[in-house]
Amino acid sequence: MNEEYTTGGCVCGEIRYRFSGDPIISLNCHCNECQSASGTAHTAVIIIPKDSFELVEGKPTYYAREPENDFCIRRGFCSTCGAPVTMLRPERPKLVYLHAGSLDSPELYKPSMDIFTAEALSWDAMAPQLDKFSGMPPVPDDLGR
């Protein structure tokens, strides 16, 4: 069987990944931490099942800020070029969060929502057709656990 993969990686090519199937969801996160980590107004995120994801080359270096609460994000980036690639949440170990800009074909990214809009910057123009959530949207308790 010849399975089709979506591929991506960092700017310098040291990290390469692939995944099969469709994302669980694609979204724009406007929280203050995503603004700081991305260096811009929001982070474009694709969430996929971990069992569909494979690192083909290299390994991200991970950074995790001490959580202010139970919510913690481990941010994976290339230690050579600094490009953000992955994010992991320990409380949802069966999911991988990918930066949409790390896709080889970023046009495949089709967001359905904007989250943490209460923290959005005034100059960040959001697409009016996307669902909006002032904070974290409702998430099934068992998703990714």
Secondary structure, DSSP 8 states (H G I E B T S, - for coil): ----EEEEE-SSSSSEEEEES--SEEEEE--HHHHHHHTSS-EEEEEEEGGGEEEEE---EEEE---SSS---EEEE-TTT--EEEEE-TTSTTEEEEEGGGBSSGGG----EEE-GGG--TT----TTSEE-SS-----TTTT-
